[in-house]
Amino acid sequence: MREEELPNTLPRPEGELEGLRRAWAPPKGFRLITAVNNQVIGILYIGAAFLFFILAGILALIMRTQLAMPESELVSQDFYNQIFTVHGTTMMFLFSVPVVEALGVMLLPQMLAARDLPFPRLSAFALWAYVVGGLVFFSTVFYDLAPKGGWFMYPPLTLTEYSPGHNADFWLLGIGFIEISAIAGAIEIIVGTLRTRPPGMTLARMPIFAWAMLIFAAMIMIAFPAVILATMLLEIERAFGWPFFTADKGGDPLLWQHLFWFFGHPEVYIIFLPAAGLVSMMVPAMAQHKLVGYRLIVVALIATGFFSFGLWVHHMFTTGIPSLSLGFFSAASMAVAVPSGIQVFSWIATIASSKQRFRITTPSLFILGFLFIFTVGGVTGVMVALVPVDFQVHDTYFVVAHFHYVLIGGMVFPLFATFYYWIPMASRNMLSERLGRWVFWLMFIGFNVSFFPMHITGLIGMPRRVWTYPSDLGWNTLNMVSTVGAYILAAGVLLFIIDLFLRYRPTMSGGVGNPWNAGTLEWLPGDAYSSRSIPYVTSREPLWDQPNLSRDVEEGRYFLPGAPTGGRETIVTSPVDARPQYIIRMPGAGWSQLVAAIFMAGFFLLLSVKLVVPALISAFIFIIACIVWGWKLDHGPDKGPVDIGAGIILPTYMSGHRSHAWWAMMVLIVVASSLYLAYLFSYLYLWVVSPEVWAPQGSPDLPGIFWPIGTGLLVIAGAAAITVGGRLLPAPGRRRAAFVPVFGLGATCFLAALVAEFWGHWASGLRPTMNAYGAMVYMASFLNLQVIAACTMLAGFSIARYLTGKLDNVRRVNFENAAQFYYYAAAQMLLGLVLLHGFPRVAS
Amino acid sequence: MTGFDDLRHPDKSPSVIAMFIYLMIGPGLWGLHLTLVYSAHTLICALGGSSDLSATFVLIATFLVAGPLLAIIIMQRRFGRLLGLDDRLSGRTIYDAISRFTSVLSLAGILWAGAAAAIVTSCAQGR
């Protein structure tokens, strides 16, 4: 692009850069905990996740030491059960997913040259909720309160009869709530990736890591609600005796396995895909060659994301499922190897296509190590996808070896490559290449020495999760070798930590430049505001294809070189072809998200130990903090449109379907729908298992038909009143007396519908503890209660905004959010009515 | 005219839903097929239906889902136009390739799963 064609001219106005710096300066000292800048949150988030990796790793070393020799009594059997449960749970929930989200928060805005993700306080909220909840959960291992049911917590072992005490509750409530934090992060990532790309960066020019994060976040939206529902069902059964999983009352423990693995298997790919995305970013830089097969890698990411939802039953091959079902899931389990293979071949082709020698650096070594280890894990994955092989090795150390090859190979090795590759972007020093090579070789050798023998240990019969074993089974040497390997692996990690302490010096001022000569935007010179101006992107490797880009961006020649509204802002572009649409004004540092996170964690954790009143007080403070947080988000259109360069004038306020708030609410609705679909599956599944407890034969008669009809009419009337309320919003500065009563009437109709649905069943004599049918019926009311409670709060918030003159027919985002969720609530309630009142009548 | 003229018309952006459907139609149909065959087959077996009925259902569902997907793969561009995607859209060939390859992979997945009905006795317990 010729100089005279750039969007902005030189010299830039005096004070423009200072204004930008002032707007984005993070708070100093202890107030840093109120920061929301993605670079601060990203570093803290990665640091917290890495801490959990170390803690869970220490538990692994204790386990390996216990298993090094037969008949060892280093730890008690009960404590061993606790530490293998906490090890798995921490690695999966407190390390793998959070570290990937953290990398998304840290890297995505830089790769997209956005000033920040669109909801910076949501990222900060996700971080603090996770840190507080995670630390409390992990600490249970120190005072004998840790769960003992394995990371998958199968009932009936985890029902109150077999797991009394609070241990299992910590898992159920703690993990359930940490998943809410993960969903908050996913919303941020989806809206950020689709709406804050730089002008010109169409979907076809998006970095592979952004594609991977988009699919990762979409998978979280679909997969996590299933396990959230499962944890709700199990906790309710433990606390109140609703028999979802108790076989003699029509429940089924296998329901838990279906819900858990519908989350649990995609979870593997939720972890792997972003790691693969990171590899796809690093390989071209190390090869100094564009990624071979960009479109095939996108295909592979999409296909893997989808196929991963068709594999969950392969964790249940030995549970007595019909043969043909085994065939479907065996086929899908083998099919998913194809897209994974595509990626591996693509990386190899990129390395082979390089005109110069592939640079062997520490990141390259970790990538090559990843390719070897992950491929071995993939091959054993195809082995266990074969039903007869799975029958043989199920619940043995062969499976332990397989999934560690996949997870450590597929995620931890790319993560260490990432540390070495991207730390120069956020540190005044690079990490040591010499130490880095030691770290790699110790980890690579240690890993293989530790986990390869486990294939054999498993094949000769050693089951998983055993505390100790007799000395005459031929497992002694293999276990000793595995333990030695684990310590070598740990030495590698320890050396990395030493290197980190010696050389990592965080900075937001661009680090050490672009040491790998990479082609993507995160290597633009930058500061707390990301890049000085937001570039116009014409290819996938802009720094390679636009030689003056760094200089022009730094001089402020591209878009939005200052802070025209005086605050934090970035450009929102269209989702497919990245045309600028408006300027989003973002909040700065604040306490509200921090307070909300701490007290939300407090609510769940206090509930775990049945301290109901303190839990409710905590919930109340959480809600107040959310209101304070939300109150300042809608700035309104008072700043007017701004010129971002090239004569493009953009509004600084947007409502309707282009607004980022509308998008976030739609994503939230998808999450809520996934949860409800998981409920529908559970209802129908239990009916297939135990039709004999269903009404009208096995339970009291259904409420008369006027109950669902009346309830449905209330829901429809409520939705209609909400719609009319929207049309009654007055022009700015005006009042319209009818708005509050009409909108309030809509909200009241929904509340009345909720009560009517509950009361209809109660009056029929049905009770939730009676059998699985009763439990399922009242669970629908419970799920509706959650949605309506959220809607009611949004409605109250909108009315308060209206009464204080902050809601009108232009400044209407708060109302739109409430209305969107009410419409969803209407759909959910009507579907529930059809299911609960129609299905038993038809099925009987 | 500069490259920025295009950026001044945010209303010309293609529909994100159309693009989503275009890119995901193959995997979407694969998901539909798996849901159909798994749920119907489980239901038939649980209610004491015959293995033949279950296998027949699976084969019919496979044919009904694979047929339209094959048609979409063959008439890729026409399908895109049907969704309102302009042939001159920037990056269109890349979107075409992504859609085509995901559809081909999905078709293979559908046929792979469906083929199980021809090999395995439907309602026999796996273990």
Interface residues (C-beta under 8 A of the other chain):
Chain A: M1 E5 P7 L194 P199 G200 T202 L203 A204 R205 Y294 R295 L296 V298 V299 I302 A303 G305 F306 F307 F309 G310 V313 F317 T318 T319 G320 I321 P322 S323 L324 S325 L326 G327 F328 S330 A331 A332 M334 A335 V338 P339 V387 F391 Y536 T538 S574 P575 V576 D577 R579 P580 Q581 A646 G647 I648 V688 V689
Chain B: T2 G3 F4 D6 L7 R8 H9 P10 K12 S13 P14 S15 V16 M19 L23 M24 P27 G28 W30 G31 L34 V37 Y38 H41 T42 L43 C45 A46 S54 A55 V58 L89 S90 G91 I94 Y95 A97 I98 F101 T102 L105 S106 A108 G109 W112 A113 A115 A116 A117 I119 V120 T121 S122 C123 A124 Q125 G126 R127
